[in-house]
Amino acid sequence: SILFNKGYLMKSNLIKNNTRGDEFANNILNATWKDVLKQLSVGEVAIEFDEIETENQTKKILALVISEESKAPKLVEVCDADLLTNNPTEEYLYDLVWRPILQVANKYSNIYFSPSGILHKLPIESAFNKCENSYISDKYSLYRLSSTRELITNRNEKIIKTATLYGGINYSSIEKNLEIYLESSKSIHDNNI
């Protein structure tokens, strides 16, 4: 499990230097993939991406996949990181990143994932499956995490399922109406009404 713990060396040092020494810090510092596994319910999978440098100086993206039925994390070779450097299309993101992962994780509806390296900069949640003519987010609920260890501490947070959005607001008309209101208020005040 070297790959799983490699990315947490800096985080571990930061937590060790935490003067509060609180329970949160201890939980994160001592967490293992088995602790993440305990937090997963039926239909959920956790994916920890990592970008590593190979012996021939190329970078590869790997993923550790953990599901409720895991006896050990499954290591999936995703792609060469260089293939993702030139603004890949939504279809390309699906083929390079998600297709290899979904070969072992396609039966799960909730996907918790932690990107690494170049994946931090890419909107992999908006990958498009050309064969099914749909976005990955149409089929799966995707949750981007800074680390899959967040599942250990954040499971009780309420997931927001609805939102109200406003668009097309004409702020200049609000300013105009405010000017009219202020003028009429001034005239009322001036006339002592």
Stockholm file with secondary structure:
# STOCKHOLM 1.0

chainA/1-193         SILFNKGYLMKSNLIKNNTRGDEFANNILNATWKDVLKQLSVGEVAIEFDEIETENQTKKILALVISEESKAPKLVEVCDADLLTNNPTEEYLYDLVWRPILQVANKYSNIYFSPSGILHKLPIESAFNKCENSYISDKYSLYRLSSTRELITNRNEKIIKTATLYGGINYSSIEKNLEIYLESSKSIHDNNI
#=GR chainA/1-193 SS CHHHHHTTHHHHHHHHTCTTCCHHHHHHHHCCHHHHHHHCCTTEEEEEEEEEECTTSCEEEEEEEEETTCSSCEEEEEEEGGGGSSCCCHHHHIIIIIHHHHHHHTTCSEEEEECCGGGGGSCGGGCEETTTTEEHHHHSEEEECSCTTHHHHHTTSCCCCCCCCCCCCCHHHHHHHHHHHHHHHHHHHHTTC
#=GC SS_cons         CHHHHHTTHHHHHHHHTCTTCCHHHHHHHHCCHHHHHHHCCTTEEEEEEEEEECTTSCEEEEEEEEETTCSSCEEEEEEEGGGGSSCCCHHHHIIIIIHHHHHHHTTCSEEEEECCGGGGGSCGGGCEETTTTEEHHHHSEEEECSCTTHHHHHTTSCCCCCCCCCCCCCHHHHHHHHHHHHHHHHHHHHTTC
//
